[in-house]
């Protein structure tokens, strides 16, 4: 995916934002998502971004930030801030910095990019793994595979593990990638062969 990211986004000029909107939901790593978001923002003449979560005490926690081409923001730059409720009881604040204030059309594009980015960022944070070797599955990925083997939907699995359905999708895609499988069904079969799963009743 990293090779695809570099080869695809480095060559895209006018279509960077559209490519980000199309590819973001399939990205499995936060670093890839941040990099792709930065490329899309650069196409919109933005310098960078800062995404913060508001904790229960009202404090701000920086989740991600980036600066295009190493350029830091200055007092002369303009910023636009979006507040989004994408996590349970934990709003996100996403600030995008650019050399000039965006017009109405550019503001709408930035808002769309911000919403897609923030929502998928939360999904990836929810699905953060334990940094195991690439050919191992994490306990939560194994649990998701076991529930998928039992015929549960992503929504039903999410209810059982207290995660969103998109986060379950990320867990299952990661598990499939770790097991060198092309589908979740194939991942379940491989995991069963390795003794990682119990046979479905």
C-alpha angles and dihedrals in degrees: 000000000000090000090048090050094053097041093044104040098039090060097043115095114156095020100051096110093046091048091051092051090050098044104035097083090056096051113109102187129064093221091057091048093050092048093048091047090051091052091050091048091050089055087056089052093253121145099210148304144243122208118195135180122215110227127213091270093052094256122139121239118192110229100174139351137173140180121206115241090350092291113148122213118262134200089260093060123097125230135199121199128204123194113205134180099213098135128057107273090337115099121200125223114205118188120191118197124207137164092249137021111272120245120237095272094046090046090055091051092048090050091052091049090048094051094049091045096047095046094050092042090058090048091053093046089052089050097045109146132218095255092252121165112286094253095054127081122224120239092255092048089050091049091050091050090050092051092045089051087056090058099255120152122238089256092052092046089049091053091052095049097034096243135117121266091246089053089053088053090053092049092051094045090049091049091050091049092049091050092046090241127146096211139025089247090055090046090054091051093049091046090051091050089053091050093246094123136046117236111264114254 
